[in-house]
Structure formats: C-alpha cells, structure tokens
C-alpha cells in the first residue's frame, strides 16, 4: 500500500500482471460486494416492473492497491497529455 513503491513498480513493470490485493480484501469480501450489487439489480428490476423509472444503480466500490492508483494516475496523465496536444493553441 506504499504509493512511492507502487510508482516505482509501475515504471519497471512488464506485461505480466503482479498479483496484489488490498489488505483485508478476501474472497468473502468479494462475494459480499457481489451480493450487494446483485440485490441492487433486483431492486431496480422490481421498481421498473412497477412502471417507474428505476434509479441508476452503481456497483459498490472495490478496494484498490497503491499500484492500481499509480496505474490510474499514469493513465490520466497520458490522456491529459493527448488532450493538451489538441487544445493548446499554436503560437503565432
């Protein structure tokens, strides 16, 4: 869960995914989150069956490792660089 170590791992990482899981995230946690998501889907279906627009259901947030966060930060920086290339006015 060390952000600095995760950033360094991202830099040297090959194509192989390292197996890392957040502390305390077990199969039981995964299954409980899946059950909650499924129940939200059932709730939306019951509401829709009653003829009302169901609320937008979003999955329960899953825990993320520092490595996941470093990957996301790198991806967002890459996207921002691309956006800047197309939106920055040329001088002159």
Secondary structure as UniProt FT lines:
FT   HELIX           3..12
FT   TURN            23..24
FT   HELIX           27..49
FT   TURN            50..51
FT   HELIX           66..87
//
